Amino acid sequence: MTLREEAIHALEEVPDFKLSELIHYMRFLRDCPVSLGRPEKPRGRPRDLWGAFKDKIWVADDFDEPLELVSSKELRELREKSERAEHVQEAAV
């Protein structure tokens, strides 16, 4: 039995209330530009990202050391210095 004959045989077994849905799906398959049955062949070789960022990322020597806690007074001073630096940059522009 060919595939077409098998499809016609299966069509005869579909209940009437599902025929409109089946016809809609068959039209979709007919008009679909991409074959759903076969995946597209991969284009080219998959890109290996191992080492892609070599010499582009820097990690501090003390990266694994615990961070020092900053007091609220020191934090406030750092913010003020940062704000002053921003004002200087804006004035220079």
N, CA, C and O atoms as a CHARMM CRD file, in Angstrom:
* protein
*
  372
    1    1 MET  N      0.85000  -1.17500   0.00000 PROA 1      0.00000
    2    1 MET  CA     0.00000   0.00000   0.00000 PROA 1      0.00000
    3    1 MET  C      0.90100   1.24600   0.00000 PROA 1      0.00000
    4    1 MET  O      1.82500   1.34800   0.80800 PROA 1      0.00000
    5    2 THR  N      0.63100   2.17600  -0.89700 PROA 2      0.00000
    6    2 THR  CA     1.42700   3.39800  -0.97200 PROA 2      0.00000
    7    2 THR  C      0.98300   4.35600   0.13200 PROA 2      0.00000
    8    2 THR  O     -0.05100   4.15800   0.76900 PROA 2      0.00000
    9    3 LEU  N      1.78100   5.38900   0.34200 PROA 3      0.00000
   10    3 LEU  CA     1.42800   6.38200   1.35900 PROA 3      0.00000
   11    3 LEU  C      0.11700   7.07900   1.02300 PROA 3      0.00000
   12    3 LEU  O     -0.69100   7.34700   1.91200 PROA 3      0.00000
   13    4 ARG  N     -0.09700   7.37400  -0.25600 PROA 4      0.00000
   14    4 ARG  CA    -1.34000   8.04100  -0.66200 PROA 4      0.00000
   15    4 ARG  C     -2.54700   7.15000  -0.37200 PROA 4      0.00000
   16    4 ARG  O     -3.56500   7.62300   0.13300 PROA 4      0.00000
   17    5 GLU  N     -2.43400   5.88200  -0.68700 PROA 5      0.00000
   18    5 GLU  CA    -3.53100   4.94000  -0.42300 PROA 5      0.00000
   19    5 GLU  C     -3.78200   4.81500   1.08100 PROA 5      0.00000
   20    5 GLU  O     -4.92700   4.74800   1.52900 PROA 5      0.00000
   21    6 GLU  N     -2.70000   4.78600   1.84600 PROA 6      0.00000
   22    6 GLU  CA    -2.84000   4.71300   3.30200 PROA 6      0.00000
   23    6 GLU  C     -3.51300   5.96900   3.85300 PROA 6      0.00000
   24    6 GLU  O     -4.33700   5.88600   4.76400 PROA 6      0.00000
   25    7 ALA  N     -3.15700   7.14400   3.29500 PROA 7      0.00000
   26    7 ALA  CA    -3.77800   8.39700   3.73100 PROA 7      0.00000
   27    7 ALA  C     -5.26900   8.40700   3.39700 PROA 7      0.00000
   28    7 ALA  O     -6.08200   8.84500   4.21200 PROA 7      0.00000
   29    8 ILE  N     -5.63300   7.92900   2.20900 PROA 8      0.00000
   30    8 ILE  CA    -7.04700   7.88000   1.83000 PROA 8      0.00000
   31    8 ILE  C     -7.80200   6.91200   2.73100 PROA 8      0.00000
   32    8 ILE  O     -8.93400   7.18700   3.12800 PROA 8      0.00000
   33    9 HSD  N     -7.19300   5.80400   3.04800 PROA 9      0.00000
   34    9 HSD  CA    -7.81800   4.83500   3.94200 PROA 9      0.00000
   35    9 HSD  C     -8.02200   5.44200   5.33900 PROA 9      0.00000
   36    9 HSD  O     -9.07500   5.25800   5.95000 PROA 9      0.00000
   37   10 ALA  N     -7.02200   6.15800   5.83200 PROA 10     0.00000
   38   10 ALA  CA    -7.13900   6.80400   7.13700 PROA 10     0.00000
   39   10 ALA  C     -8.18400   7.90700   7.09600 PROA 10     0.00000
   40   10 ALA  O     -8.89200   8.12300   8.08000 PROA 10     0.00000
   41   11 LEU  N     -8.29100   8.60900   5.97200 PROA 11     0.00000
   42   11 LEU  CA    -9.29300   9.67100   5.81300 PROA 11     0.00000
   43   11 LEU  C    -10.70400   9.11700   5.93500 PROA 11     0.00000
   44   11 LEU  O    -11.58200   9.77000   6.50000 PROA 11     0.00000
   45   12 GLU  N    -10.92500   7.93700   5.41700 PROA 12     0.00000
   46   12 GLU  CA   -12.25300   7.31700   5.48600 PROA 12     0.00000
   47   12 GLU  C    -12.64100   6.96600   6.92000 PROA 12     0.00000
   48   12 GLU  O    -13.82700   6.83600   7.22300 PROA 12     0.00000
   49   13 GLU  N    -11.65900   6.81200   7.80200 PROA 13     0.00000
   50   13 GLU  CA   -11.93100   6.45800   9.18700 PROA 13     0.00000
   51   13 GLU  C    -12.11200   7.66800  10.09600 PROA 13     0.00000
   52   13 GLU  O    -12.49500   7.51500  11.25600 PROA 13     0.00000
   53   14 VAL  N    -11.84000   8.87800   9.58300 PROA 14     0.00000
   54   14 VAL  CA   -11.97200  10.08500  10.39700 PROA 14     0.00000
   55   14 VAL  C    -13.44900  10.41300  10.56000 PROA 14     0.00000
   56   14 VAL  O    -14.18900  10.41100   9.57600 PROA 14     0.00000
   57   15 PRO  N    -13.90100  10.70000  11.79900 PROA 15     0.00000
   58   15 PRO  CA   -15.30400  11.05900  12.00500 PROA 15     0.00000
   59   15 PRO  C    -15.64900  12.37400  11.29600 PROA 15     0.00000
   60   15 PRO  O    -14.79000  13.23900  11.12500 PROA 15     0.00000
   61   16 ASP  N    -16.90400  12.51300  10.89100 PROA 16     0.00000
   62   16 ASP  CA   -17.34400  13.68500  10.12700 PROA 16     0.00000
   63   16 ASP  C    -17.08500  15.00600  10.86000 PROA 16     0.00000
   64   16 ASP  O    -16.75300  16.00700  10.22600 PROA 16     0.00000
   65   17 PHE  N    -17.23400  15.01600  12.19000 PROA 17     0.00000
   66   17 PHE  CA   -17.08600  16.27400  12.91100 PROA 17     0.00000
   67   17 PHE  C    -15.63000  16.76000  12.95400 PROA 17     0.00000
   68   17 PHE  O    -15.37800  17.90400  13.33000 PROA 17     0.00000
   69   18 LYS  N    -14.67300  15.90600  12.57300 PROA 18     0.00000
   70   18 LYS  CA   -13.26400  16.31300  12.54600 PROA 18     0.00000
   71   18 LYS  C    -12.75400  16.59400  11.13200 PROA 18     0.00000
   72   18 LYS  O    -11.58500  16.94200  10.96000 PROA 18     0.00000
   73   19 LEU  N    -13.60500  16.45100  10.12400 PROA 19     0.00000
   74   19 LEU  CA   -13.15500  16.62100   8.74700 PROA 19     0.00000
   75   19 LEU  C    -12.70800  18.05100   8.45300 PROA 19     0.00000
   76   19 LEU  O    -11.70400  18.25100   7.76900 PROA 19     0.00000
   77   20 SER  N    -13.44200  19.05700   8.96300 PROA 20     0.00000
   78   20 SER  CA   -13.05600  20.44100   8.67100 PROA 20     0.00000
   79   20 SER  C    -11.67700  20.74800   9.26500 PROA 20     0.00000
   80   20 SER  O    -10.87300  21.44400   8.64500 PROA 20     0.00000
   81   21 GLU  N    -11.40700  20.22800  10.46700 PROA 21     0.00000
   82   21 GLU  CA   -10.09300  20.42600  11.08500 PROA 21     0.00000
   83   21 GLU  C     -9.00600  19.72300  10.27200 PROA 21     0.00000
   84   21 GLU  O     -7.91500  20.26500  10.09400 PROA 21     0.00000
   85   22 LEU  N     -9.29300  18.55100   9.79300 PROA 22     0.00000
   86   22 LEU  CA    -8.33200  17.79400   8.99400 PROA 22     0.00000
   87   22 LEU  C     -8.04300  18.51100   7.67900 PROA 22     0.00000
   88   22 LEU  O     -6.88700  18.60000   7.26600 PROA 22     0.00000
   89   23 ILE  N     -9.07700  19.02000   7.02200 PROA 23     0.00000
   90   23 ILE  CA    -8.89900  19.74600   5.76100 PROA 23     0.00000
   91   23 ILE  C     -8.05300  20.99700   5.99300 PROA 23     0.00000
   92   23 ILE  O     -7.17100  21.31400   5.19500 PROA 23     0.00000
   93   24 HSD  N     -8.32600  21.70100   7.08400 PROA 24     0.00000
   94   24 HSD  CA    -7.55000  22.89500   7.40800 PROA 24     0.00000
   95   24 HSD  C     -6.07400  22.52800   7.58600 PROA 24     0.00000
   96   24 HSD  O     -5.20200  23.24000   7.08600 PROA 24     0.00000
   97   25 TYR  N     -5.78200  21.44100   8.28200 PROA 25     0.00000
   98   25 TYR  CA    -4.40300  21.01300   8.50400 PROA 25     0.00000
   99   25 TYR  C     -3.74800  20.56400   7.19900 PROA 25     0.00000
  100   25 TYR  O     -2.57100  20.84400   6.97200 PROA 25     0.00000
  101   26 MET  N     -4.48700  19.88100   6.35100 PROA 26     0.00000
  102   26 MET  CA    -3.93000  19.43400   5.07400 PROA 26     0.00000
  103   26 MET  C     -3.57700  20.63100   4.19400 PROA 26     0.00000
  104   26 MET  O     -2.54800  20.61700   3.51800 PROA 26     0.00000
  105   27 ARG  N     -4.41800  21.66400   4.19600 PROA 27     0.00000
  106   27 ARG  CA    -4.11300  22.87900   3.42300 PROA 27     0.00000
  107   27 ARG  C     -2.87500  23.56900   3.99300 PROA 27     0.00000
  108   27 ARG  O     -2.04600  24.08800   3.24500 PROA 27     0.00000
  109   28 PHE  N     -2.75500  23.57200   5.31500 PROA 28     0.00000
  110   28 PHE  CA    -1.57000  24.14800   5.94800 PROA 28     0.00000
  111   28 PHE  C     -0.32000  23.42100   5.48600 PROA 28     0.00000
  112   28 PHE  O      0.66900  24.05600   5.11700 PROA 28     0.00000
  113   29 LEU  N     -0.35600  22.08800   5.50200 PROA 29     0.00000
  114   29 LEU  CA     0.81000  21.31200   5.07100 PROA 29     0.00000
  115   29 LEU  C      1.13500  21.55100   3.60200 PROA 29     0.00000
  116   29 LEU  O      2.30500  21.60400   3.22400 PROA 29     0.00000
  117   30 ARG  N      0.11000  21.69600   2.78000 PROA 30     0.00000
  118   30 ARG  CA     0.31900  21.92900   1.36000 PROA 30     0.00000
  119   30 ARG  C      0.99100  23.28300   1.11500 PROA 30     0.00000
  120   30 ARG  O      1.89000  23.39600   0.28200 PROA 30     0.00000
  121   31 ASP  N      0.54300  24.31300   1.85200 PROA 31     0.00000
  122   31 ASP  CA     1.02700  25.67500   1.61700 PROA 31     0.00000
  123   31 ASP  C      2.25100  26.04900   2.43800 PROA 31     0.00000
  124   31 ASP  O      2.84000  27.10600   2.21400 PROA 31     0.00000
  125   32 CYS  N      2.64700  25.20200   3.38600 PROA 32     0.00000
  126   32 CYS  CA     3.76600  25.51600   4.25600 PROA 32     0.00000
  127   32 CYS  C      5.07300  25.50300   3.45800 PROA 32     0.00000
  128   32 CYS  O      5.38500  24.51000   2.80100 PROA 32     0.00000
  129   33 PRO  N      5.84900  26.61600   3.51100 PROA 33     0.00000
  130   33 PRO  CA     7.08100  26.65400   2.72400 PROA 33     0.00000
  131   33 PRO  C      8.20100  25.77900   3.29000 PROA 33     0.00000
  132   33 PRO  O      9.14200  25.43700   2.57300 PROA 33     0.00000
  133   34 VAL  N      8.10700  25.41900   4.55400 PROA 34     0.00000
  134   34 VAL  CA     9.15000  24.62600   5.20100 PROA 34     0.00000
  135   34 VAL  C      8.64600  23.21000   5.39100 PROA 34     0.00000
  136   34 VAL  O      7.49700  23.00200   5.78000 PROA 34     0.00000
  137   35 SER  N      9.48200  22.25900   5.12400 PROA 35     0.00000
  138   35 SER  CA     9.12000  20.86800   5.34300 PROA 35     0.00000
  139   35 SER  C      9.16200  20.57100   6.83500 PROA 35     0.00000
  140   35 SER  O     10.19900  20.73900   7.47600 PROA 35     0.00000
  141   36 LEU  N      8.05200  20.13600   7.38200 PROA 36     0.00000
  142   36 LEU  CA     7.98900  19.85400   8.81100 PROA 36     0.00000
  143   36 LEU  C      8.55000  18.48000   9.14400 PROA 36     0.00000
  144   36 LEU  O      8.89500  18.21100  10.29400 PROA 36     0.00000
  145   37 GLY  N      8.64300  17.61800   8.15500 PROA 37     0.00000
  146   37 GLY  CA     9.09800  16.26300   8.40200 PROA 37     0.00000
  147   37 GLY  C     10.60000  16.12200   8.51600 PROA 37     0.00000
  148   37 GLY  O     11.08700  15.25100   9.23700 PROA 37     0.00000
  149   38 ARG  N     11.34600  16.96900   7.81400 PROA 38     0.00000
  150   38 ARG  CA    12.80100  16.85200   7.81400 PROA 38     0.00000
  151   38 ARG  C     13.42700  18.12900   8.35100 PROA 38     0.00000
  152   38 ARG  O     13.14900  19.21400   7.83900 PROA 38     0.00000
  153   39 PRO  N     14.25400  18.02000   9.35700 PROA 39     0.00000
  154   39 PRO  CA    14.93000  19.23100   9.84900 PROA 39     0.00000
  155   39 PRO  C     15.93600  19.72700   8.82100 PROA 39     0.00000
  156   39 PRO  O     16.51500  18.94800   8.06400 PROA 39     0.00000
  157   40 GLU  N     16.12900  21.04300   8.81200 PROA 40     0.00000
  158   40 GLU  CA    17.10300  21.62700   7.89800 PROA 40     0.00000
  159   40 GLU  C     18.50900  21.19000   8.29300 PROA 40     0.00000
  160   40 GLU  O     18.80300  20.98200   9.47000 PROA 40     0.00000
  161   41 LYS  N     19.35800  21.05900   7.30100 PROA 41     0.00000
  162   41 LYS  CA    20.74800  20.70100   7.57600 PROA 41     0.00000
  163   41 LYS  C     21.42300  21.88300   8.26100 PROA 41     0.00000
  164   41 LYS  O     21.19800  23.02800   7.86800 PROA 41     0.00000
  165   42 PRO  N     22.23400  21.63300   9.26500 PROA 42     0.00000
  166   42 PRO  CA    22.93900  22.73900   9.91300 PROA 42     0.00000
  167   42 PRO  C     23.86400  23.42900   8.92600 PROA 42     0.00000
  168   42 PRO  O     24.52700  22.78600   8.11100 PROA 42     0.00000
  169   43 ARG  N     23.89400  24.73800   9.01700 PROA 43     0.00000
  170   43 ARG  CA    24.73400  25.51700   8.11500 PROA 43     0.00000
  171   43 ARG  C     26.11200  25.68200   8.73100 PROA 43     0.00000
  172   43 ARG  O     26.26800  26.31900   9.77300 PROA 43     0.00000
  173   44 GLY  N     27.07300  25.12100   8.10100 PROA 44     0.00000
  174   44 GLY  CA    28.44500  25.25300   8.58300 PROA 44     0.00000
  175   44 GLY  C     28.69400  24.45500   9.85000 PROA 44     0.00000
  176   44 GLY  O     27.85700  23.67300  10.30100 PROA 44     0.00000
  177   45 ARG  N     29.84400  24.67400  10.39200 PROA 45     0.00000
  178   45 ARG  CA    30.26200  23.97900  11.60000 PROA 45     0.00000
  179   45 ARG  C     29.80300  24.74800  12.82200 PROA 45     0.00000
  180   45 ARG  O     29.89300  25.97600  12.82500 PROA 45     0.00000
  181   46 PRO  N     29.31100  24.07800  13.87300 PROA 46     0.00000
  182   46 PRO  CA    28.92400  24.81700  15.07500 PROA 46     0.00000
  183   46 PRO  C     30.12600  25.55600  15.64900 PROA 46     0.00000
  184   46 PRO  O     31.23800  25.02800  15.68100 PROA 46     0.00000
  185   47 ARG  N     29.89200  26.76200  16.09300 PROA 47     0.00000
  186   47 ARG  CA    30.98300  27.59700  16.58000 PROA 47     0.00000
  187   47 ARG  C     31.37900  27.17900  17.99200 PROA 47     0.00000
  188   47 ARG  O     30.53600  27.05500  18.88100 PROA 47     0.00000
  189   48 ASP  N     32.64700  26.96900  18.17300 PROA 48     0.00000
  190   48 ASP  CA    33.17200  26.61500  19.47700 PROA 48     0.00000
  191   48 ASP  C     33.55200  27.90200  20.20100 PROA 48     0.00000
  192   48 ASP  O     34.38700  28.66300  19.71100 PROA 48     0.00000
  193   49 LEU  N     32.94900  28.15300  21.35800 PROA 49     0.00000
  194   49 LEU  CA    33.19300  29.38700  22.08600 PROA 49     0.00000
  195   49 LEU  C     34.29800  29.25300  23.13000 PROA 49     0.00000
  196   49 LEU  O     34.59700  30.21500  23.83600 PROA 49     0.00000
  197   50 TRP  N     34.90100  28.08100  23.23600 PROA 50     0.00000
  198   50 TRP  CA    35.96100  27.89700  24.22400 PROA 50     0.00000
  199   50 TRP  C     37.13600  28.80200  23.88100 PROA 50     0.00000
  200   50 TRP  O     37.72200  28.69000  22.80400 PROA 50     0.00000
  201   51 GLY  N     37.47100  29.68400  24.78700 PROA 51     0.00000
  202   51 GLY  CA    38.58800  30.59200  24.58100 PROA 51     0.00000
  203   51 GLY  C     38.22900  31.84200  23.79300 PROA 51     0.00000
  204   51 GLY  O     39.11800  32.61200  23.43300 PROA 51     0.00000
  205   52 ALA  N     36.95400  32.06000  23.51800 PROA 52     0.00000
  206   52 ALA  CA    36.54800  33.22100  22.71700 PROA 52     0.00000
  207   52 ALA  C     36.84500  34.53800  23.42100 PROA 52     0.00000
  208   52 ALA  O     37.06300  35.55200  22.75800 PROA 52     0.00000
  209   53 PHE  N     36.85700  34.54100  24.74600 PROA 53     0.00000
  210   53 PHE  CA    37.08600  35.77500  25.49400 PROA 53     0.00000
  211   53 PHE  C     38.47600  35.83100  26.12100 PROA 53     0.00000
  212   53 PHE  O     38.71100  36.60400  27.05000 PROA 53     0.00000
  213   54 LYS  N     39.38300  35.02100  25.62000 PROA 54     0.00000
  214   54 LYS  CA    40.73900  35.01500  26.15700 PROA 54     0.00000
  215   54 LYS  C     41.36100  36.40000  25.97300 PROA 54     0.00000
  216   54 LYS  O     41.23900  37.00900  24.91000 PROA 54     0.00000
  217   55 ASP  N     42.02300  36.88400  27.01100 PROA 55     0.00000
  218   55 ASP  CA    42.68700  38.19700  27.03400 PROA 55     0.00000
  219   55 ASP  C     41.71500  39.36300  26.90900 PROA 55     0.00000
  220   55 ASP  O     42.14300  40.48800  26.65000 PROA 55     0.00000
  221   56 LYS  N     40.41200  39.12200  27.08900 PROA 56     0.00000
  222   56 LYS  CA    39.43100  40.20300  27.02900 PROA 56     0.00000
  223   56 LYS  C     38.77500  40.44800  28.38500 PROA 56     0.00000
  224   56 LYS  O     38.08900  41.45200  28.58100 PROA 56     0.00000
  225   57 ILE  N     38.99100  39.52900  29.31100 PROA 57     0.00000
  226   57 ILE  CA    38.40600  39.65700  30.64300 PROA 57     0.00000
  227   57 ILE  C     39.53000  39.64600  31.65300 PROA 57     0.00000
  228   57 ILE  O     40.45800  38.84300  31.56000 PROA 57     0.00000
  229   58 TRP  N     39.44200  40.54700  32.62000 PROA 58     0.00000
  230   58 TRP  CA    40.46100  40.63800  33.65100 PROA 58     0.00000
  231   58 TRP  C     39.82000  40.33500  34.99900 PROA 58     0.00000
  232   58 TRP  O     38.74000  40.84200  35.30300 PROA 58     0.00000
  233   59 VAL  N     40.47400  39.51900  35.79700 PROA 59     0.00000
  234   59 VAL  CA    40.00300  39.18000  37.13400 PROA 59     0.00000
  235   59 VAL  C     41.09700  39.58300  38.11200 PROA 59     0.00000
  236   59 VAL  O     42.26800  39.24700  37.93100 PROA 59     0.00000
  237   60 ALA  N     40.69800  40.30700  39.14600 PROA 60     0.00000
  238   60 ALA  CA    41.66000  40.77300  40.14500 PROA 60     0.00000
  239   60 ALA  C     42.30700  39.58400  40.86000 PROA 60     0.00000
  240   60 ALA  O     41.70600  38.51800  40.99400 PROA 60     0.00000
  241   61 ASP  N     43.52800  39.79100  41.31000 PROA 61     0.00000
  242   61 ASP  CA    44.25200  38.73000  42.01700 PROA 61     0.00000
  243   61 ASP  C     43.55700  38.33200  43.31400 PROA 61     0.00000
  244   61 ASP  O     43.61500  37.17400  43.72700 PROA 61     0.00000
  245   62 ASP  N     42.89800  39.29900  43.95200 PROA 62     0.00000
  246   62 ASP  CA    42.22900  39.01800  45.22100 PROA 62     0.00000
  247   62 ASP  C     40.73300  38.73200  45.03600 PROA 62     0.00000
  248   62 ASP  O     39.93400  38.99700  45.93500 PROA 62     0.00000
  249   63 PHE  N     40.36500  38.20300  43.89600 PROA 63     0.00000
  250   63 PHE  CA    38.95600  37.95000  43.57600 PROA 63     0.00000
  251   63 PHE  C     38.27400  37.05600  44.61500 PROA 63     0.00000
  252   63 PHE  O     37.12600  37.30300  44.98600 PROA 63     0.00000
  253   64 ASP  N     38.96400  36.03400  45.07800 PROA 64     0.00000
  254   64 ASP  CA    38.37900  35.08100  46.01800 PROA 64     0.00000
  255   64 ASP  C     38.43700  35.53800  47.47100 PROA 64     0.00000
  256   64 ASP  O     37.86900  34.88300  48.34400 PROA 64     0.00000
  257   65 GLU  N     39.10700  36.64000  47.74100 PROA 65     0.00000
  258   65 GLU  CA    39.21400  37.14100  49.10900 PROA 65     0.00000
  259   65 GLU  C     37.87700  37.76100  49.53400 PROA 65     0.00000
  260   65 GLU  O     37.14000  38.28900  48.70000 PROA 65     0.00000
  261   66 PRO  N     37.56900  37.69300  50.83600 PROA 66     0.00000
  262   66 PRO  CA    36.31300  38.30900  51.30100 PROA 66     0.00000
  263   66 PRO  C     36.35900  39.82700  51.12900 PROA 66     0.00000
  264   66 PRO  O     37.41100  40.45000  51.27400 PROA 66     0.00000
  265   67 LEU  N     35.22400  40.39900  50.82200 PROA 67     0.00000
  266   67 LEU  CA    35.13400  41.84300  50.63800 PROA 67     0.00000
  267   67 LEU  C     35.21400  42.55200  51.97700 PROA 67     0.00000
  268   67 LEU  O     34.74700  42.04100  52.99400 PROA 67     0.00000
  269   68 GLU  N     35.80400  43.72300  51.96400 PROA 68     0.00000
  270   68 GLU  CA    35.88800  44.51800  53.18000 PROA 68     0.00000
  271   68 GLU  C     34.57300  45.26400  53.36400 PROA 68     0.00000
  272   68 GLU  O     33.97600  45.75100  52.40300 PROA 68     0.00000
  273   69 LEU  N     34.13700  45.34100  54.60900 PROA 69     0.00000
  274   69 LEU  CA    32.91800  46.08100  54.89000 PROA 69     0.00000
  275   69 LEU  C     33.22800  47.56600  54.92800 PROA 69     0.00000
  276   69 LEU  O     34.26100  47.98000  55.45300 PROA 69     0.00000
  277   70 VAL  N     32.33200  48.36200  54.37100 PROA 70     0.00000
  278   70 VAL  CA    32.51000  49.80900  54.32300 PROA 70     0.00000
  279   70 VAL  C     31.52000  50.42400  55.29400 PROA 70     0.00000
  280   70 VAL  O     30.33700  50.08300  55.27800 PROA 70     0.00000
  281   71 SER  N     31.99400  51.32600  56.13700 PROA 71     0.00000
  282   71 SER  CA    31.10200  51.98200  57.08900 PROA 71     0.00000
  283   71 SER  C     30.21800  52.98300  56.34100 PROA 71     0.00000
  284   71 SER  O     30.53600  53.39600  55.22600 PROA 71     0.00000
  285   72 SER  N     29.12800  53.35900  56.95900 PROA 72     0.00000
  286   72 SER  CA    28.20500  54.29900  56.32000 PROA 72     0.00000
  287   72 SER  C     28.88000  55.65000  56.09400 PROA 72     0.00000
  288   72 SER  O     28.58300  56.33000  55.11200 PROA 72     0.00000
  289   73 LYS  N     29.78400  56.04600  56.99300 PROA 73     0.00000
  290   73 LYS  CA    30.50200  57.30700  56.82800 PROA 73     0.00000
  291   73 LYS  C     31.39800  57.24800  55.58400 PROA 73     0.00000
  292   73 LYS  O     31.42100  58.18900  54.79200 PROA 73     0.00000
  293   74 GLU  N     32.14000  56.13300  55.41200 PROA 74     0.00000
  294   74 GLU  CA    33.01000  55.98500  54.24800 PROA 74     0.00000
  295   74 GLU  C     32.18200  55.93200  52.96200 PROA 74     0.00000
  296   74 GLU  O     32.57800  56.48500  51.93600 PROA 74     0.00000
  297   75 LEU  N     31.04100  55.26800  53.02800 PROA 75     0.00000
  298   75 LEU  CA    30.16700  55.18000  51.86400 PROA 75     0.00000
  299   75 LEU  C     29.66000  56.56000  51.46100 PROA 75     0.00000
  300   75 LEU  O     29.62100  56.89000  50.27500 PROA 75     0.00000
  301   76 ARG  N     29.27400  57.36200  52.44600 PROA 76     0.00000
  302   76 ARG  CA    28.80200  58.72300  52.18500 PROA 76     0.00000
  303   76 ARG  C     29.91000  59.56000  51.53900 PROA 76     0.00000
  304   76 ARG  O     29.64800  60.31500  50.60300 PROA 76     0.00000
  305   77 GLU  N     31.14200  59.43100  52.03200 PROA 77     0.00000
  306   77 GLU  CA    32.27100  60.16700  51.46500 PROA 77     0.00000
  307   77 GLU  C     32.53300  59.74900  50.01800 PROA 77     0.00000
  308   77 GLU  O     32.81500  60.59100  49.16500 PROA 77     0.00000
  309   78 LEU  N     32.43900  58.46400  49.75100 PROA 78     0.00000
  310   78 LEU  CA    32.64100  57.97400  48.38500 PROA 78     0.00000
  311   78 LEU  C     31.57100  58.52300  47.43300 PROA 78     0.00000
  312   78 LEU  O     31.86700  58.89600  46.29800 PROA 78     0.00000
  313   79 ARG  N     30.32600  58.56700  47.91600 PROA 79     0.00000
  314   79 ARG  CA    29.25100  59.11400  47.08900 PROA 79     0.00000
  315   79 ARG  C     29.46900  60.59400  46.79900 PROA 79     0.00000
  316   79 ARG  O     29.24400  61.05000  45.67800 PROA 79     0.00000
  317   80 GLU  N     29.90300  61.33800  47.79900 PROA 80     0.00000
  318   80 GLU  CA    30.15300  62.76700  47.59900 PROA 80     0.00000
  319   80 GLU  C     31.26900  62.98500  46.58200 PROA 80     0.00000
  320   80 GLU  O     31.16200  63.85600  45.71900 PROA 80     0.00000
  321   81 LYS  N     32.33600  62.19800  46.68100 PROA 81     0.00000
  322   81 LYS  CA    33.43400  62.31400  45.72200 PROA 81     0.00000
  323   81 LYS  C     32.94700  61.99900  44.31000 PROA 81     0.00000
  324   81 LYS  O     33.32600  62.66400  43.34600 PROA 81     0.00000
  325   82 SER  N     32.10400  60.97700  44.20500 PROA 82     0.00000
  326   82 SER  CA    31.58000  60.58500  42.90900 PROA 82     0.00000
  327   82 SER  C     30.71300  61.69100  42.31800 PROA 82     0.00000
  328   82 SER  O     30.80100  61.98800  41.12600 PROA 82     0.00000
  329   83 GLU  N     29.87100  62.30100  43.15900 PROA 83     0.00000
  330   83 GLU  CA    29.00600  63.38200  42.68800 PROA 83     0.00000
  331   83 GLU  C     29.83700  64.58200  42.24200 PROA 83     0.00000
  332   83 GLU  O     29.53100  65.20400  41.22400 PROA 83     0.00000
  333   84 ARG  N     30.88200  64.90900  42.99300 PROA 84     0.00000
  334   84 ARG  CA    31.75100  66.02400  42.61000 PROA 84     0.00000
  335   84 ARG  C     32.43000  65.74100  41.27000 PROA 84     0.00000
  336   84 ARG  O     32.55400  66.63300  40.43100 PROA 84     0.00000
  337   85 ALA  N     32.86000  64.51600  41.07700 PROA 85     0.00000
  338   85 ALA  CA    33.50800  64.14700  39.81800 PROA 85     0.00000
  339   85 ALA  C     32.52900  64.27400  38.65200 PROA 85     0.00000
  340   85 ALA  O     32.91300  64.70600  37.56500 PROA 85     0.00000
  341   86 GLU  N     31.27100  63.90000  38.87100 PROA 86     0.00000
  342   86 GLU  CA    30.26700  64.03500  37.80900 PROA 86     0.00000
  343   86 GLU  C     30.03600  65.49200  37.45900 PROA 86     0.00000
  344   86 GLU  O     29.89400  65.83100  36.28400 PROA 86     0.00000
  345   87 HSD  N     29.99700  66.36900  38.47200 PROA 87     0.00000
  346   87 HSD  CA    29.79200  67.80600  38.21700 PROA 87     0.00000
  347   87 HSD  C     30.97000  68.37100  37.43000 PROA 87     0.00000
  348   87 HSD  O     30.77500  69.20000  36.54100 PROA 87     0.00000
  349   88 VAL  N     32.17600  67.94000  37.74100 PROA 88     0.00000
  350   88 VAL  CA    33.36300  68.41300  37.03300 PROA 88     0.00000
  351   88 VAL  C     33.29600  67.97700  35.57000 PROA 88     0.00000
  352   88 VAL  O     33.62600  68.74700  34.66800 PROA 88     0.00000
  353   89 GLN  N     32.86800  66.74000  35.34600 PROA 89     0.00000
  354   89 GLN  CA    32.76300  66.23800  33.97200 PROA 89     0.00000
  355   89 GLN  C     31.71900  67.01700  33.19300 PROA 89     0.00000
  356   89 GLN  O     31.95100  67.37200  32.03800 PROA 89     0.00000
  357   90 GLU  N     30.56500  67.29100  33.81000 PROA 90     0.00000
  358   90 GLU  CA    29.51000  68.04800  33.14000 PROA 90     0.00000
  359   90 GLU  C     29.97000  69.46800  32.80900 PROA 90     0.00000
  360   90 GLU  O     29.64400  69.99700  31.74600 PROA 90     0.00000
  361   91 ALA  N     30.71800  70.07600  33.71000 PROA 91     0.00000
  362   91 ALA  CA    31.21100  71.43100  33.47800 PROA 91     0.00000
  363   91 ALA  C     32.23400  71.45800  32.33700 PROA 91     0.00000
  364   91 ALA  O     32.31200  72.43000  31.58600 PROA 91     0.00000
  365   92 ALA  N     33.00400  70.39600  32.22000 PROA 92     0.00000
  366   92 ALA  CA    34.03200  70.32600  31.17900 PROA 92     0.00000
  367   92 ALA  C     33.41000  70.16900  29.78700 PROA 92     0.00000
  368   92 ALA  O     34.00400  70.56000  28.78200 PROA 92     0.00000
  369   93 VAL  N     32.23100  69.60500  29.74700 PROA 93     0.00000
  370   93 VAL  CA    31.57500  69.38200  28.45500 PROA 93     0.00000
  371   93 VAL  C     30.98500  70.66000  27.99700 PROA 93     0.00000
  372   93 VAL  O     30.38000  70.71200  26.92700 PROA 93     0.00000
